[in-house]
Structures are given as structure tokens and as C-alpha cells.
Amino acid sequence: MQTESVERETQDLGGEITYRFGIIPAFVANLSKDAVEKLKNDPRVVSVEPNTEVHAF
């Protein structure tokens, strides 16, 4: 699965994966700014977004 290869790449770039979503192929990681830029340019990666707090209405 592509998510697993991107997770390995994230770790190779010094990132720490802190959460894996079960229902969608996605994960949360702590990354350096350089790692974020590299992953944003990876064709396997759909999106890199900052972690933000979400509130229900």
C-alpha cells in the first residue's frame, strides 16, 4: 500500500508518526519544515496539512 511507503519515507526524513487513521489512508506526523516540503512534492502524497483543532457546532 502506498501509505506504508510514504510512512517509511516520513520516518526516513526524521518524522515521527503519531496517529494512523483506520478508515482512510492517512496519518499524523511531527515533521521538520524540510520534510514537509519534500513530502508535499512527493507524487504519492495527496495533501500535507498542519494539525489544527476542530470544533463541532
N, CA and C atoms as an extended XYZ file, in Angstrom:
171
Properties=species:S:1:pos:R:3:atomname:S:1:resname:S:1:resid:I:1 pbc="F F F"
N         0.838       -1.178        0.000 N   MET     1
C         0.000        0.000        0.000 CA  MET     1
C         0.889        1.251        0.000 C   MET     1
N         0.486        2.267       -0.730 N   GLN     2
C         1.287        3.483       -0.839 CA  GLN     2
C         1.434        4.208        0.494 C   GLN     2
N         0.412        4.134        1.329 N   THR     3
C         0.500        4.832        2.612 CA  THR     3
C         1.686        4.323        3.421 C   THR     3
N         1.905        3.013        3.399 N   GLU     4
C         3.023        2.436        4.152 CA  GLU     4
C         4.364        2.930        3.616 C   GLU     4
N         4.500        3.055        2.304 N   SER     5
C         5.769        3.540        1.750 CA  SER     5
C         5.982        5.019        2.080 C   SER     5
N         4.904        5.791        2.118 N   VAL     6
C         5.021        7.206        2.493 CA  VAL     6
C         5.332        7.320        3.986 C   VAL     6
N         4.771        6.426        4.792 N   GLU     7
C         5.102        6.417        6.224 CA  GLU     7
C         6.593        6.141        6.417 C   GLU     7
N         7.139        5.189        5.677 N   ARG     8
C         8.576        4.892        5.765 CA  ARG     8
C         9.402        6.099        5.336 C   ARG     8
N         8.995        6.748        4.270 N   GLU     9
C         9.696        7.944        3.788 CA  GLU     9
C         9.647        9.038        4.855 C   GLU     9
N         8.486        9.215        5.475 N   THR    10
C         8.325       10.199        6.539 CA  THR    10
C         9.309        9.923        7.673 C   THR    10
N         9.410        8.674        8.075 N   GLN    11
C        10.341        8.305        9.140 CA  GLN    11
C        11.792        8.478        8.690 C   GLN    11
N        12.080        8.152        7.453 N   ASP    12
C        13.435        8.346        6.924 CA  ASP    12
C        13.839        9.819        6.929 C   ASP    12
N        12.848       10.706        6.803 N   LEU    13
C        13.095       12.149        6.826 CA  LEU    13
C        13.138       12.698        8.256 C   LEU    13
N        13.052       11.801        9.238 N   GLY    14
C        13.124       12.214       10.639 CA  GLY    14
C        11.774       12.483       11.278 C   GLY    14
N        10.703       12.195       10.562 N   GLY    15
C         9.362       12.425       11.099 CA  GLY    15
C         8.946       11.343       12.085 C   GLY    15
N         8.080       11.724       13.006 N   GLU    16
C         7.533       10.791       13.992 CA  GLU    16
C         6.039       10.652       13.739 C   GLU    16
N         5.590        9.464       13.372 N   ILE    17
C         4.174        9.219       13.131 CA  ILE    17
C         3.490        9.070       14.484 C   ILE    17
N         2.456        9.889       14.699 N   THR    18
C         1.794        9.894       15.999 CA  THR    18
C         0.386        9.309       15.963 C   THR    18
N        -0.189        9.156       14.766 N   TYR    19
C        -1.541        8.598       14.658 CA  TYR    19
C        -1.749        8.074       13.249 C   TYR    19
N        -2.410        6.929       13.141 N   ARG    20
C        -2.797        6.358       11.844 CA  ARG    20
C        -4.316        6.261       11.798 C   ARG    20
N        -4.906        6.803       10.758 N   PHE    21
C        -6.352        6.706       10.583 CA  PHE    21
C        -6.698        5.320       10.074 C   PHE    21
N        -7.788        4.758       10.554 N   GLY    22
C        -8.186        3.430       10.133 CA  GLY    22
C        -9.099        3.422        8.931 C   GLY    22
N        -9.890        4.460        8.777 N   ILE    23
C       -10.914        4.467        7.735 CA  ILE    23
C       -10.429        5.071        6.420 C   ILE    23
N        -9.376        5.893        6.479 N   ILE    24
C        -8.813        6.495        5.271 CA  ILE    24
C        -7.298        6.270        5.269 C   ILE    24
N        -6.673        6.255        4.105 N   PRO    25
C        -5.219        6.051        4.050 CA  PRO    25
C        -4.483        7.345        4.390 C   PRO    25
N        -4.366        7.611        5.690 N   ALA    26
C        -3.750        8.860        6.144 CA  ALA    26
C        -3.122        8.658        7.512 C   ALA    26
N        -2.224        9.575        7.865 N   PHE    27
C        -1.597        9.528        9.174 CA  PHE    27
C        -1.214       10.929        9.616 C   PHE    27
N        -0.906       11.056       10.904 N   VAL    28
C        -0.460       12.313       11.504 CA  VAL    28
C         0.992       12.118       11.902 C   VAL    28
N         1.807       13.137       11.647 N   ALA    29
C         3.227       13.032       11.990 CA  ALA    29
C         3.785       14.391       12.387 C   ALA    29
N         4.793       14.359       13.238 N   ASN    30
C         5.580       15.551       13.554 CA  ASN    30
C         6.731       15.588       12.563 C   ASN    30
N         6.858       16.712       11.843 N   LEU    31
C         7.849       16.823       10.771 CA  LEU    31
C         8.606       18.143       10.833 C   LEU    31
N         9.815       18.127       10.317 N   SER    32
C        10.558       19.370       10.138 CA  SER    32
C         9.990       20.105        8.920 C   SER    32
N        10.307       21.377        8.799 N   LYS    33
C         9.847       22.144        7.636 CA  LYS    33
C        10.403       21.562        6.337 C   LYS    33
N        11.652       21.100        6.362 N   ASP    34
C        12.247       20.494        5.164 CA  ASP    34
C        11.507       19.221        4.768 C   ASP    34
N        11.166       18.409        5.754 N   ALA    35
C        10.444       17.166        5.472 CA  ALA    35
C         9.067       17.462        4.891 C   ALA    35
N         8.406       18.483        5.418 N   VAL    36
C         7.089       18.875        4.891 CA  VAL    36
C         7.206       19.226        3.417 C   VAL    36
N         8.197       20.017        3.058 N   GLU    37
C         8.362       20.413        1.656 CA  GLU    37
C         8.654       19.212        0.763 C   GLU    37
N         9.477       18.298        1.225 N   LYS    38
C         9.782       17.104        0.431 CA  LYS    38
C         8.543       16.245        0.231 C   LYS    38
N         7.753       16.071        1.285 N   LEU    39
C         6.543       15.254        1.163 CA  LEU    39
C         5.486       15.936        0.303 C   LEU    39
N         5.395       17.255        0.362 N   LYS    40
C         4.443       17.973       -0.490 CA  LYS    40
C         4.745       17.745       -1.970 C   LYS    40
N         6.008       17.529       -2.297 N   ASN    41
C         6.407       17.321       -3.686 CA  ASN    41
C         6.446       15.859       -4.094 C   ASN    41
N         6.088       14.967       -3.191 N   ASP    42
C         6.068       13.531       -3.475 CA  ASP    42
C         4.786       13.202       -4.234 C   ASP    42
N         4.856       12.583       -5.407 N   PRO    43
C         3.642       12.310       -6.186 CA  PRO    43
C         2.688       11.324       -5.510 C   PRO    43
N         3.146       10.581       -4.527 N   ARG    44
C         2.259        9.648       -3.796 CA  ARG    44
C         1.419       10.368       -2.746 C   ARG    44
N         1.783       11.610       -2.422 N   VAL    45
C         1.128       12.353       -1.342 CA  VAL    45
C         0.065       13.280       -1.925 C   VAL    45
N        -1.164       13.133       -1.445 N   VAL    46
C        -2.262       13.964       -1.920 CA  VAL    46
C        -2.237       15.327       -1.245 C   VAL    46
N        -1.958       15.345        0.057 N   SER    47
C        -2.028       16.603        0.786 CA  SER    47
C        -1.188       16.535        2.054 C   SER    47
N        -0.579       17.662        2.406 N   VAL    48
C         0.116       17.833        3.683 CA  VAL    48
C        -0.505       19.058        4.325 C   VAL    48
N        -1.108       18.872        5.475 N   GLU    49
C        -1.826       19.950        6.157 CA  GLU    49
C        -1.341       20.079        7.590 C   GLU    49
N        -1.334       21.301        8.118 N   PRO    50
C        -0.985       21.459        9.532 CA  PRO    50
C        -2.086       20.885       10.421 C   PRO    50
N        -1.711       20.395       11.562 N   ASN    51
C        -2.675       19.881       12.528 CA  ASN    51
C        -3.357       21.054       13.207 C   ASN    51
N        -4.681       21.064       13.186 N   THR    52
C        -5.429       22.135       13.823 CA  THR    52
C        -6.551       21.550       14.667 C   THR    52
N        -6.989       22.312       15.631 N   GLU    53
C        -8.099       21.874       16.480 CA  GLU    53
C        -9.399       22.128       15.745 C   GLU    53
N       -10.309       21.163       15.826 N   VAL    54
C       -11.596       21.254       15.148 CA  VAL    54
C       -12.698       21.230       16.218 C   VAL    54
N       -13.694       22.084       16.036 N   HIS    55
C       -14.812       22.155       16.980 CA  HIS    55
C       -16.109       21.823       16.252 C   HIS    55
N       -16.963       21.062       16.905 N   ALA    56
C       -18.288       20.778       16.358 CA  ALA    56
C       -19.218       21.941       16.702 C   ALA    56
N       -20.152       22.210       15.845 N   PHE    57
C       -21.096       23.318       16.087 CA  PHE    57
C       -22.187       22.884       17.011 C   PHE    57
